[in-house]
Amino acid sequence: MATATVGTVPLRHPEGLATLFMVELWERFSYYGMRALLVLFMVAPVGAGGLGFGTVEAALIYGNYTMAVYLLCIPGGYTADHLFGARRAVLFGGMVIACGHFTMAMPTPVGFYVGLVLIALGTGLFKPSISAMVGGLYAPDDARRDSGFSIFYVGVNMGALAAPFVTGFLAQSAIFKSWLTDWGLNPAHSWHWGFAAAGIGMALSVAMFWARLRVFGKVGVAPDRPTMTLRGAAAALLGSALLLLALVSSDRPGFEWLRYLIVGLPVAAIAVFVRRGDLEARRVAAVFVLFIASMIFWAAFEQAGLSIALFADRLTDNHLYGFDIPSAWYQSLNPLFVILLAPLFAVLWTRLGARQPSTPMKFVLGMVLLSASFVLMVPAAQLTLEGKVSPLWLVGLFFLQTAGELCLSPVGLSAMTKLAPPRLVGLMLGIWFLGAAFGNKLAGLLGTGFNSEDPAALATFFLSLAGLVGIAMLALAVLMPWLKRLMGGVW
């Protein structure tokens, strides 16, 4: 069918975009639906259907799992590029993710751990591959390309918005627990109904993708001949596995020193590329400077699924108009604010044009807002001495954090594509995901300091998070002139 155009720019997007939009929506539904319950399930008493873990143990598992989800995108993306093709990687990855969620639906500790491993492995294949397919729908110079990714990002947040409402109701709502009792089922197993709902979302995603394969033409097909090399496989597959093993092992007594890899590796990379001196190397060094900034940002931001989830569950007054709000529902505030604020930020940057802040300055602004969100929680923590606090504290926190996210996350992704040498764009995007992986690991380590029983200690915890982000923000601001020289005109 012919497509209308304005000048030489088609008005309509490729047919495959709508399919990928819905596939990603349901995949993110499954991920964020399970993530909203993860820590709450681990710390819930065994008698209430949980695992009965302490906060420290739950925080470390959360950090390792969310780290693995991002870290495995590197070998997953490499395997898709050189062996399966993006199309098969999305299918295989989606099926593995669905199996993981349904495994977690079984009320056994073994099912819980096996499910987490399967979801991390499947997401490593799925996440980079579906993004690659969106890019494959457009020619490199297609004026619709950025718009297509923006539409795709809306699907991400729509899935993340809806998921906690569904899984939170199933897992935590007294209404659903009473239904289970009426049906002769164990209400303590309500958590696993939430995990199963996440699995249904992922199964819908896979089924929809399979049914609509024809709309993609040759986008995402496997290479005619596998191009995986021994050297490349060792670097991507074995290297990622060893790094993951080292950082998971760092939780064991006597191996804590391995945690220094989180900071040591990017600092070493900066030193190596700065010493080379040429423009291309200096820009790669700049990538690693932004890598460290983003890692610290995500370490604090990802408290949303950890310490903030526990604060919402234990210390927030969730009784509203005679109805008990499942604490998992607060996890929908971030995607809601993304949907509301993203168009405003897009208009703001467009209106400012050449006067808009530089990429590093946008990072600084994002970190200022994130730090402010935890400063806001200091009086909220102190007020818990008198009892549970208003949900408005969490609304304010998520609003500030989302504004900070929009200053840093899409800007950082764009910066990676501009700073990377043309032949290494994919690798630099993999490094960007690695920054998120390291940040999530650090989030787990930081989350071990959460203490819901001592208001003074809790206030200190939130103040320390604000201070960590603030120190990183000040360091980035001080290094701005040097970073500008490293970026070599990409500013």
N, C-alpha and C positions, 0 to 999 in steps of 0.2 A: 504494500500500500504506500502511495506517495506521502511524503511528509512536508507540511507547510514550512516555509522559511521566512526569516526576516533578514534581508540581504543575503548573506551566504550562511547564516546560522539557523539550523533547524529549530523549530519551536518545540517539537516533541523529543522526549528522551527515548533511547533504545528500549524495545519491548522488554528486554531482560531485566531492566532496572527495577520494575515493579515486582518481579519475582524475587530478586535478591533482597529488595526492601522487606518483603514479608518473611523470607527465610531468615534474615538477620533478626527481625523483630522477635520471632519465636525462639531463636537460639539465645538471644539476650534475655528473653522471658525465662528460659530455663536456667541460665547462669545466675541472674540476679534473684530469681525466686529461691534458688537453693542457697545462695550467699546470704540472703536476709535471715535465714534460719540457722546457718552453720554454727556460729558461736553460741547462740541461745540454746541450741540442741545439745551442744557439748557440755555446757555448764548446768543444764537442767538436772535435777536429782533423778536418780535411777527410778524411784517410785513414780516420777512424773513422766517417765518415758525417755528421759535423756541419758547421757553417759556419765553424769556425775563428776565431770572433770573440774579441777580448779582453774582459776583464771589464767595462771601462768601456762599450764599445759595446753589449754584451749587457744591461747594467744600464739604459742609457738606452732601449733598445728595449722592455725589459720594463716600465719605468715608463710609457712612452707608450702601450703596448698596454693595460695594466690601467687606466690613466687613461681611455682612450677607452671601454672597456667600461662604466664607470660614468657618464661624462659624457654619452654618447649615450642614456642612459636618460631624460634630460630631453626632447629632441626626440622620442624614441621614444614616451614616455608621452603627450606632447601630440598626436602624430599618431594614436595609438590612440584617445584620447578624442574627437577632433574629426573623424576621417576614417574609419579602418578599423574601429574597434571593437576591444575587447581580444581577441575570439575570432580575428579575422583576423590581428591583430598577432602572436599566439602562433604561428599557422600559418606566416605569412610569415617571421617572425623565425626560427622553428625550421628552416625549409627553408634559409634563408640561412646559418645557423650550420652545418648539416650540410654544405652545399656548401663552406664554409670549411675544415672539418676534412678533407674529402676532397681539397680542393685542396692542403692541407699534406701529404697523403699522397704527393704527387708529389715525387720527389727532385730538386727544382730550387729555387734561391733565389727565383725569381719566384713559384713556387707557395707558398713560405713567406710572403712578404709579402702576396700577394693573399689567402691564407687568413686571415691575421691581420685584415686589413681587413674581410673578409666576416663573421668571427666577431664583431668589435666592433659592426658595423652590425646584425647579427641579434640580438645580445644586447640592444642598445638598445631594440629593439622587444619582445623576448620578456620580459625580466626584469620591468619594471614592469607589463606587461599580465597576466601570470599571477598576480601578487599581487593585482591589481585584481579578477580573476575569483574568487579565493578570497574576497575581501571581498564580492563580489556574490552569493555563495551565501547570505548571511545578512542579515537586517534589521539596521539600525544598533543596535537595542536587544536583539538576540538574545543570550541569555546564553551560547550556545555559540560565539560569535565568537572570543574569545581562545583558547579551547581548539582551535578549528579551525586557527588560525594556528600554534599550538604543534605540532599534528600535522603540518602542512605543513612546518614547520622541521625536523622529524625527517627528512622525505624529502630535504631539502637535504643534511643531513649524512650520511645513508646513502649517497647518490650520491657525495659527496666522500670518504667512507671507502673505498668499493670501488674507485674509479677508479684511484688510483695503483698499487694492487696489479696491476691488469690492464695498464695502459699501461706501468708500470715493468718488468714482466716481459717484455713484448713488445719494449721499446726497449733494455733494458740487460742482460737475463739471458743468461749464456753458454749456458744450455740452449736458449733459443729461437734464438740465433744459430747454434748447431750444427744445429738443425732446418732453418734456412734453407739452410745449407751442404749438408745432405743432400738438400734439394729442388732443388739446383742454382741457388739464388738468392743474391744478394749479401748477406752478413750485415751489412755496413755500412749497409744500408738498413733495419735493424730499427727505427730511430727512426720511420720513416714508417708502419710497422705499428702502432705505438702511436698515432700521430695518426689512422690509419684506424679504430682501435678506438673512439676518442672520437667519430668521425663516425657509427659504427654506433649508439652510444648515443643520439646526437641524432636519428638517423633513427627509432629505436624510439620516442623521445619523440613525434615528429611523427605517426607512424603511429597510436600509441595515442590521441593527442588527436583525430585525424580520425575514428577508428573509434567514439569515444564522444561525439561532439558532441551527440547527442540528450539526454544526461543533464543538459545545462546549461540547457535551456529557452531563455529569452531573455537569460540572463546573458552579457554580453560582446558582444552584437550591435552592429552599426554604427548610428550615429544615422540616423534617417529622412532627414535632410538634413545634409550636411557642415556643421559649425559652425566650421570653421577660418577665422579672420579674418586679414587681411593683417598687422595689428599683432601678433597673437598668434604667427603663423607666423614673423615676423621676429624676435621676441624668443626663441622657443624653438628654431627651426631655424637661422636665420642667426647668432643670438647664440652658440649652442653651437658652431657651426662655426668662428666667428672665435676663440672662446676656445681651442678645441682646436688650431687652426692656430698661435695665438700661443705656446702652451705647448710644442708640438712644435718650433716655430722657435727657442725659447729654448735648444735644444741646439747651435745653430750659433754659431760664433765671431762676436762683435760683437752678438749678440742675447740674451746671458745675462740682461740686465736685465729681460727679460720674465718671468723667474721670480718677480720680486717681486709679480706679480699673485696668486700663490698666497696670500700673506699680506695684500697690500694691499687686495684686493677685500673680504674679510670684515671687516677692520678699518674700512674706509670705510663698510661697511653698518652696523656697530655705531654709529659716530659719527652717521650720518644718522638712525637710528631713535631713539637716545638724545635727540637734539636735539628730536625731535617731542614727546616728553614724555608722551603719553597712554599708558594701560595697554597697549593693543594694540600700540603701537609699541615700548614697553619690552620686552614679551615677545618680539617679533621680534628685538630686539637681543640678548636672552638666547639665542635660537636660534643666533645667529652666534657668541656666546662659546663655546657648546658645540660649534659647528661647528669652530672653531679647535682646541679640545681633541681632538676626534675625528680631525681631519686629522693632527695630530701622532701620535696613537695609531696610526692606520693606516699612517703612514709607517714606523714601526718594526715594527709587526706584520707588514706585507707583506714584510719581509725573509725570511719563511719560504720564499717561492718564489724568492728571489734569493740573498742571501749565506748564509743557512742551508742552502739547497739545495746550494750550492757547498761549504760546510763538510762537509755529510753525504757528498758525493761524493768530496772530495779528502783530507779530514783525519780521517774517522771509520773505525774498524775495522769493516768490514761483512762480515767473515768469521765465520760462526756455525755451529758444529756441521758443519763441512765444506761449508757452502753460502754462496755469495756473495750477500748481500742487495742487490737493486737500491736505490740510494740514493733513488730516487723514492718508495719505500715509506714513508719517514719522513713524507711529506706527509699520510699517513693518520692520524697521531697527533692532530692538532688536531680533526678531526671525531669521532674515537673518544672523546676527552675531552669534547667537547661533549655527545655522547649520554649519557655516564656522569655528567657533572656538572650538566647543565641541570636534571634533576628535583630534585637536591639544592638548587640555588639557588632554584628555584621554591618548594620547601618552606620554605627559610630565610626568604625575603622574606614568605611568608604567615604563618609563625609569629611573626615580629617585628611584623607588622602596623604599627601607627602608630609603633612604635619603630624601624622600619627606617631606614637612612641615607637622606638626601635624594638627589635625582638628581645634583646636583653632587658630593656626597660619594661616591656610587657611581662616578662618573667618576674621582675621585681614587684610590679603591681600585683600580680597573682599571689606572690608570697606575702605581701603586706595584708591582703584580704584574708588569706588562710591563717596567718598569725593572729589577726584580729578576731577570727572566729573562735579561737581557743581562749583568748583574753576574755571574750564574752562569757565563756563557760566558767570562769573563775568565780564570779559571784553566784552563779547557778549552783556550783559545787558547795559553796559556803552556806547557801540557803537550805541545802538538804539536811542540815542540822535540825531544822524545824519540821521536816517532813518532805514529802514528795513535791516536786516543783512543777511549774506550768510547762506545757508542751511548747509554748512560744519561745523558750530558750533554744530548743532544737530547731524551730523554724528559722530563727535568726542565724544560728550556726550554719545550717545548710544553705541559706541564702548567700551568706558571705563566702562560703567555700565554693559554691557553684560559680559565683562571679569570678573568684580566683581561678577556678578551673578553666573558664572561658578565656582568661587572659593568657594562660600557659599551654593548655593541652593542644588545641588546634594550631596555635602559633608555633609551638615546638615541632609539630609534625611537618608544617610547612617549611620551617627552618632547616630541617634535616634534608629535604629535597633540594633546597637552594645551596646548602653548604657542601653537600656530598659531591665528589667527583662523579661525572656522568656514568662511569662504568661501575660505580659502587653505591648507587642509590638504594638498591635493595638491601645491601649490607648495612647501610646507615639506618634504614628503617628498622632492621633487626636490632641494632644497637639501641634505638629508641625504646623498643619493647623490653630490651634487657634492663634499661634504666627503671622501667616500671616493675620488672621482676625484683631487682635489688631493693627498690622502695617498698614493695610489699613484704619482703623478708624483714626489712628494718621495721616495718609497721608492727609485725608480730613481736619483735624484740621490745619495742617501745611499749606495746600494749600489756606486757607482763607487769608494768608498774601501776596498772589500774586497781584502785581499791575503793569499792563502793561503801565500805563500812566506816570510813574515816573522812569526814568532810574536809579537814585541813590537808590531809594527804592527797585527796582528790583534787583540791584546788591547786596544790603544788604540781600535781601531774599535768593538769591542763596548762599551767603557767610554763612548765618545762617544755611542752610541745610548742607553745607560742614562742618561747625563747630560742629553741632549736631552729625553727623556720626563720625567725627574725635575724639570728646570727648569719644564716646562709644568705638571707636577703642583703644584709649589710656587706657581706663579703663580695657578693656579685656586683653590688653598686660600686664598691671600691675598685674592683677589677675591671670596670666598664671600659676605661681607655685602652687597657691592654687587650681586652677581648675584642674591641673594635678593630685593633690592628690585626688580630688573628683572623677575623672574619673577612678582611680584605675587600671591603666595599659591599658585602652582603650584610645589611644592617637593618 
